[in-house]
């Protein structure tokens, strides 16, 4: 089922329209990200996949604390949400740099992946704001919604692992 979904996204004309809209909205950011330190071959692969582990790990940990930690875990969950939001910046820039070099099917899948991850970032930003304003239940709800939306990140895994977009030629030192 996930493979069929990824193929459908890659073949969709709606995904192509989304990619074109993102290029207009983001303007020069993808080109800048492609030339930035976030787009490197020093690892032999893209920096984006390991950075997603930090972001998603923080957000998943926050939701676990929210659901199992009780009131004494609220400050830890808030700290993890904040760390995930901060980590989302470089993670997004690394992904944007990767996306800037994609064409065809990969570009379309990447555009849908980016839309989902952008939505997750905004949900977690809202979660953080709610938590800091003492509206913990709203923060938990927004965090759970953010983790649900972030589950669409499997499209990024499909790009990196199945389609090979994370491979890089190692930088010469």
N, C-alpha and C positions, 0 to 999 in steps of 0.2 A: 504493500500500500504506500509507504513513504516514497519508494522509487517511482511509482506511477504518479504520485503527486508532484514530485520534483520534475519529472518529464513534462507533465501538463503545464506547470509554471513556466518551464523553459520554452515551451511551444506557444504560449499564450500571447496573442496580440495585445491584450490588456497589460501584460507584464512589460511589453515593449513600450507602450504608452507611459507606464509608470517610470521606466528607466529614462525616457526622454524628459519627462516632467522633473525628475530628480536632477538631471543634468542642468536644467534651467534654474531650478531653485538653488542648488548648491553652488552654481557659478564656478568660480576658480578654485574652490576648496579641493575637489578631487585631484586636480593637477598639482596643487601645492602639496597635498598629502603624499602623492606619488614621489615627489622630490624630497620629502622630509625624512628624518631619522626613523620614522615609524614604518617606512617601506625600505627594508634592507635585505640583503642577501647574506649577512654575516652569520646567521643561524643555519643557512642552507634551506630555509623555508620561511614563510611569512611570519611576522611577529604577531599577527592577529589571532591565530588559534590559541597560543598560550595566554595571551592577554584576556581572551574570553573566559578562560578558566578562573582568573582572578575575579572578574566582574560577576560571573554567574555563581561562583563559589560563595562570594559574599552574600549575594541575594538569596541563594538557596539556604545558606546558614541562618540568615535572618528569619526566613520563613519557618525553619525548624525550631528556632528559639521562640518565635511567636506562637507556634502550635503546641510546643511541648515544654517550654521553659517557665511558664507562669509569669506573674507580674515582676518577679525579681530579674527576669531575663530581658525586660524591655530596653534597658539602656544598651545592653550588648547587641540586641537586634537593631536598634537605631544606629549604633556605630557601624555595624555591618552594612546596613542600607547606604549610609553615607560613604563608606569606603567603596562600595560597588558603584555608586554614582560617580565618584571621583575617578575610578578606574575605567569607567565607560568612555571618558574623553579620549585617552590614548588608544583604547581598544577600537573606538569608532574611527579614529584617524587612520589607524593601521588598516582597517577593513576598507575604508574609503580609498586609500592608496592602492590597495589590491584591485578594487572594483574599477578604478580609473583605467586600468590596462585591459579590462575584459571586453569581449565582444560577443555577439550572438547569444547563444543559449546561456552561457555563463553570466553575461551582463544582465539578462532578464531575471535569472534566478537570484543573482546578487541584489537586484533592485527590490525584489519582494522580501528577501532576507533583511535588507537595510530598513525597509518600512516597518517590519515587525520589531526589529531591535530598537529603532527610534521610538516606537510606541512603548516598548518595555522601559526604556530610559525615562520617558516622561511619566509613566506610571510610578516608577520608583522615586523620581524627583518629587512627585505629589505625595508619595508615601512618606518621604523624609520630612517634607514641610508639615504634613499632618502630625507626625510624631513629635516634631519640635514644638508644635502648638498645643500639645497635650491631647490630641485627638487620636489616641492610640488605635482604637478599633478601625477608624477610617484608614489609618496608615497600614494596618495589617491587611485590610481588604484590598487596598491599592497594590500592596506588595504581592499578595497572592495572585492578583490579576496580572501584574507585571511578570511573575514567574510563568504564568500560563502562556502569555504572549511570547515570552522569551523561548518557550518550547518550540516555536517556529524556527528557532535557530538551527534546527536540524538541516535546514537548507544550506546554511553556511558549512556545516559538516559535510554535506553532500558535495559542495563546491570544492572544499579542501581535499577531501579523501577520495571521493569517487571521480571527480573531474580533474583533480590534480592542480588546482589553481594556487595552492599554498607553496608549491615547489619553487625554489630559487637556486640559481647558480651561486655558490659561495663567493662572497667578496674576496678579492685578492688582498692580502695584507702585506 
